[in-house]
């Protein structure tokens, strides 16, 4: 049975037998995840999720990051998953066609905290969750996403379940049961992109993973072979272009998803479908000294499927702007950069931006197959009063082929985490995260995400006071 083989891989492999590069990749991913999450705690979606976690249980074994609030592992994973994805600044995995760490990181750290797990155990659980995410993403196929399913959630429920099950030391039949329970909670629609419900998908998937693993551990029942036979998960949800699950199982750890295709780290806090054209535009602007006042037109060519997530051509809010190439392109032209502040309602509503957005057009590049923001290429053309400038962008910024430097990663983390912890606190947390493998009890790391009570962030003050 395929479900059984998949589960046995997860529970049988020893942490010390996993490649060091895979565990190091998990550490890098969790550093990026926690930085994105801390900045995300300042967003309204995360504030609402934290209030829910407080009302559900204001006394539990797991921490809501960045806040003086402890709750159940499931609700902490839910709130932290929403915070991680609230800014759309978290990482991506091509084989998943979605965001892997925003579901697994919160699930792994919430369960790890509740279980007093070591840093090494959390890294192993994360890496195994990523392996499952990539293999299930391949089996679902690109058509699953094109049909309107948000793979971050629909496949993410299985990777977060995997991470939670590994840390709670479930055996193979229990993990099979947990996956069966998770499968009946599969949900998440692309239609909701540009609203708070997109990060809700991530928090929901993290919560499903924790809940499903816990229920299975307690003896709850579900189909133990959900990936096999008639009406299995893939025949119900998968596309016609998916890789047969048996073929993906044969390649478990050969190579690891962490190494190929590897995790893509975002340089800018918007949907990854924007990033290739953004990178191309910045190259053209720098090379030709292009000014916004001389731009006559911008044309961006997308391969089939590679702009499906860019659902807003005329955004009016910061959230909508994250899913609009028209806004991202105009902001790059006018401001020369994209920052967290770029995606606020006032920035999207600027008259100069509104005018520039009218000059940005997208078109379809005819090709066979289905692509994504991290798979394929994008054509960029900027027409100015001095001439036309074109570029084909073959790689995504933040990919292994166009990587962020260690300094880039540190700056991103410190900018994000510093908004909640201040720079001294952010640097201290970064130093702790760099020694992830040596941490005896992950609780010490998670507690470091809570700002000093003497200077709580203003955006959190009401909630902190309410939790006392």
PATILO-370314 format. One record per residue (C-alpha): x, y, z; residue in one letter. Coordinates in steps of 0.25 Angstrom, whole numbers. Example, Ala and Ser with C-alpha at 12.3 -4.5 7.8 and 13.67 -1.06 7.14 Angstrom:
BEGIN
    c1    c2    c3 filo
    49   -18    31    a
    55    -4    29    s
***
This chain:
BEGIN
    c1    c2    c3 filo
     0     0     0    x
     5    14    -4    x
     0    21     8    x
     7    11    17    x
    20    12    10    x
    20    27    11    x
    17    27    26    x
    28    17    28    x
    38    26    22    x
    34    37    31    x
    34    29    44    x
    46    20    41    x
    57    29    37    x
    66    34    48    x
    70    48    50    x
    85    45    49    x
    83    38    36    x
    77    50    29    x
    87    58    21    x
    93    70    28    x
    90    79    16    x
    75    75    18    x
    75    79    32    x
    83    92    30    x
    72    95    19    x
    61    93    30    x
    69   103    39    x
    70   114    28    x
    55   112    25    x
    50   113    39    x
    59   126    41    x
    52   132    29    x
    38   127    34    x
    40   133    48    x
    44   146    43    x
    32   147    33    x
    23   143    44    x
    28   153    54    x
    25   164    44    x
    12   158    41    x
     7   159    55    x
     5   173    53    x
    -5   171    42    x
   -20   171    45    x
   -22   157    40    x
   -12   152    51    x
   -18   161    62    x
   -32   154    59    x
   -26   140    59    x
   -18   143    72    x
   -31   148    79    x
   -38   135    74    x
   -26   127    81    x
   -28   135    94    x
   -43   132    94    x
   -41   118    91    x
   -31   115   102    x
   -22   126   109    x
   -14   115   116    x
    -7   104   108    x
     6    98   105    x
     9   106    92    x
    13   121    89    x
     6   130    80    x
    19   137    74    x
    22   151    77    x
    11   152    88    x
    10   149   103    x
     0   138   100    x
     0   123   102    x
   -11   114    96    x
   -13   100    91    x
    -3    94    81    x
   -14    94    70    x
   -18   108    72    x
    -4   113    73    x
    -1   107    60    x
   -14   113    54    x
   -10   127    59    x
     5   126    55    x
     1   120    42    x
    -7   132    39    x
     3   142    44    x
    14   135    35    x
     6   137    22    x
    -1   150    25    x
    10   158    18    x
    12   148     6    x
    26   149     9    x
    29   134    13    x
    36   124     4    x
    31   115    -7    x
    34   101   -13    x
    32    99   -28    x
    28    84   -26    x
    17    88   -17    x
    13   100   -25    x
    11   107   -12    x
    17   112     1    x
    22   100    10    x
    28   106    22    x
    16   115    26    x
     8   102    30    x
    19    93    35    x
    27   103    43    x
    16   107    52    x
    11    92    53    x
    25    87    56    x
    29    98    66    x
    15    97    73    x
    16    82    75    x
    31    83    78    x
    28    93    89    x
    17    84    95    x
    26    72    94    x
    39    78    99    x
    45    74    86    x
    60    77    83    x
    64    87    72    x
    69    75    64    x
    56    68    65    x
    49    80    60    x
    58    81    48    x
    56    66    44    x
    41    68    46    x
    41    80    37    x
    50    73    26    x
    41    61    26    x
    29    70    25    x
    35    77    13    x
    38    64     6    x
    24    60     7    x
    19    73     2    x
    27    72   -10    x
    23    58   -13    x
     9    60   -11    x
     9    73   -19    x
    15    66   -31    x
     5    55   -30    x
    -7    65   -30    x
    -1    72   -42    x
    -1    86   -48    x
   -16    84   -52    x
   -20    84   -37    x
   -16    98   -35    x
   -21   103   -49    x
   -35    98   -45    x
   -35   107   -33    x
   -29    99   -22    x
   -19   106   -13    x
    -8    96   -11    x
    -2   102     1    x
   -14    98     8    x
   -19    85     1    x
    -5    79     1    x
     0    86    13    x
   -10    79    22    x
    -2    66    20    x
    12    72    22    x
     8    79    35    x
     1    66    39    x
    15    59    36    x
    23    69    44    x
    13    68    56    x
    13    53    56    x
    28    52    55    x
    29    60    68    x
    18    53    75    x
    25    40    71    x
    13    34    64    x
    15    20    58    x
    13    17    43    x
    -2    13    45    x
    -5    25    54    x
     1    34    43    x
    -7    27    33    x
   -19    30    41    x
   -15    44    43    x
   -14    46    28    x
   -28    40    26    x
   -34    50    36    x
   -26    62    29    x
   -31    58    15    x
   -46    60    20    x
   -42    74    23    x
   -35    78    10    x
   -39    92     6    x
   -34   105     1    x
   -38   113   -12    x
   -30   122   -20    x
   -42   131   -22    x
   -40   137    -8    x
   -26   142   -12    x
   -24   157    -8    x
   -33   155     5    x
   -30   151    19    x
   -35   137    15    x
   -22   134     8    x
   -13   134    21    x
   -25   127    28    x
   -23   115    18    x
    -9   114    24    x
   -13   115    38    x
   -24   105    36    x
   -15    95    29    x
    -5    96    41    x
   -16    94    51    x
   -22    82    43    x
    -8    76    44    x
    -7    77    59    x
   -21    73    61    x
   -21    61    52    x
    -8    56    58    x
   -13    58    72    x
   -26    51    69    x
   -19    39    63    x
   -10    38    75    x
   -22    37    84    x
   -29    26    76    x
   -38    33    67    x
   -41    26    54    x
   -40    29    39    x
   -37    22    26    x
   -23    17    28    x
   -20    16    13    x
   -25    30     8    x
   -15    30    -4    x
   -19    16    -9    x
   -31    10   -17    x
   -44    15   -22    x
   -48    29   -18    x
   -34    32   -12    x
   -29    46    -9    x
   -22    48   -23    x
   -34    42   -31    x
   -43    52   -24    x
   -34    65   -24    x
   -23    62   -33    x
   -21    67   -48    x
   -19    58   -60    x
    -5    63   -61    x
     0    58   -47    x
    12    49   -46    x
     7    35   -41    x
     9    34   -26    x
    16    21   -27    x
    27    28   -35    x
    28    39   -25    x
    30    30   -14    x
    41    22   -21    x
    48    35   -20    x
    47    39    -6    x
    60    45    -2    x
    65    42   -16    x
    68    54   -16    x
    61    61    -4    x
    52    72    -8    x
    60    81     1    x
    72    80    -9    x
    64    79   -22    x
    57    87   -25    x
    60    94   -12    x
    52   105    -5    x
    51   118   -11    x
    52   130    -2    x
    45   143    -5    x
    52   156    -7    x
    39   164    -7    x
    26   163     1    x
    16   160   -10    x
    11   148   -18    x
    23   140   -24    x
    16   141   -38    x
    21   156   -38    x
    35   153   -35    x
    41   149   -48    x
    36   161   -55    x
    40   170   -43    x
    54   165   -44    x
    54   167   -59    x
    49   181   -58    x
    59   185   -47    x
    70   180   -56    x
    65   188   -68    x
    63   200   -59    x
    78   199   -54    x
    84   196   -67    x
    77   207   -75    x
    74   218   -64    x
    59   217   -67    x
    51   228   -60    x
    36   227   -57    x
    33   240   -64    x
    38   235   -77    x
    31   221   -77    x
    21   220   -88    x
    17   205   -87    x
    21   192   -79    x
    17   179   -85    x
    19   166   -77    x
    17   152   -84    x
    13   141   -75    x
    13   126   -79    x
     0   118   -76    x
    -3   117   -62    x
     8   126   -57    x
     0   138   -54    x
   -13   130   -49    x
   -10   136   -35    x
   -10   150   -39    x
   -25   152   -38    x
   -25   167   -37    x
   -23   176   -49    x
   -28   188   -42    x
   -25   187   -27    x
   -30   197   -17    x
   -24   191    -4    x
   -10   187     0    x
   -15   173     1    x
   -20   173   -13    x
    -7   180   -18    x
     1   167   -14    x
    -7   160   -25    x
    -6   170   -36    x
     6   171   -46    x
     0   184   -50    x
     2   190   -36    x
    16   183   -34    x
    21   188   -47    x
    16   202   -45    x
    22   203   -31    x
    36   198   -36    x
    36   209   -46    x
    31   220   -37    x
    39   216   -24    x
    50   208   -30    x
    48   197   -19    x
    37   189   -12    x
    37   188     3    x
    27   184    14    x
    22   198    14    x
    19   197    -1    x
     7   189     1    x
    -2   198     9    x
   -15   204     5    x
   -10   218     4    x
     2   214    -5    x
    -7   207   -14    x
   -16   219   -15    x
    -6   229   -19    x
   -10   237   -32    x
     3   235   -38    x
     2   220   -36    x
   -12   219   -42    x
    -7   226   -55    x
     5   217   -56    x
    -3   204   -54    x
   -11   208   -67    x
     2   207   -75    x
     4   192   -70    x
    -1   181   -79    x
     0   166   -78    x
    -1   156   -89    x
    -1   141   -91    x
    12   134   -96    x
     7   122  -104    x
    13   109   -99    x
     9    95   -96    x
     8    91   -81    x
     5    99   -69    x
    15   108   -61    x
    16   116   -49    x
    22   128   -42    x
    35   119   -40    x
    34   110   -52    x
    37   115   -66    x
    41   129   -71    x
    35   143   -72    x
    37   153   -83    x
    38   168   -79    x
    37   180   -88    x
    38   195   -84    x
    36   205   -94    x
    41   219   -91    x
    42   232   -99    x
    57   227  -102    x
    53   214  -107    x
    49   200  -104    x
    56   191   -94    x
    53   176   -93    x
    58   164   -85    x
    54   149   -83    x
    55   145   -68    x
    58   131   -67    x
    59   129   -52    x
    52   134   -40    x
    59   143   -30    x
    61   136   -17    x
    63   122   -25    x
    75   114   -24    x
    79   119   -38    x
    77   134   -33    x
    79   133   -18    x
    79   143    -7    x
    92   144     0    x
    94   142    15    x
    94   157    17    x
    81   158     9    x
    75   148    18    x
    80   154    31    x
    75   168    26    x
    61   162    23    x
    60   155    37    x
    65   167    45    x
    55   176    37    x
    43   167    40    x
    46   163    54    x
    52   176    58    x
    38   182    56    x
    33   174    68    x
    45   171    76    x
    54   183    73    x
    68   182    67    x
    74   176    80    x
    64   166    82    x
    63   162    67    x
    78   160    67    x
    78   152    79    x
    67   143    73    x
    75   141    60    x
    87   137    68    x
    78   126    75    x
    72   122    62    x
    86   120    56    x
    89   109    67    x
    76   102    65    x
    82    88    64    x
    88    90    78    x
    75    94    86    x
    72    84    96    x
    57    89    98    x
    51    97    87    x
    42   104    97    x
    54   113   100    x
    55   118    85    x
    40   120    84    x
    39   129    97    x
    50   138    91    x
    39   143    81    x
    32   150    92    x
    35   164    93    x
    40   169   107    x
    28   173   115    x
    34   186   119    x
    32   191   104    x
    21   183    98    x
    18   187    83    x
     7   196    82    x
    -1   188    73    x
    -1   177    83    x
    -3   184    95    x
   -18   182    96    x
   -17   167    94    x
    -6   166   104    x
   -14   173   114    x
   -26   164   111    x
   -18   152   113    x
   -13   155   127    x
***
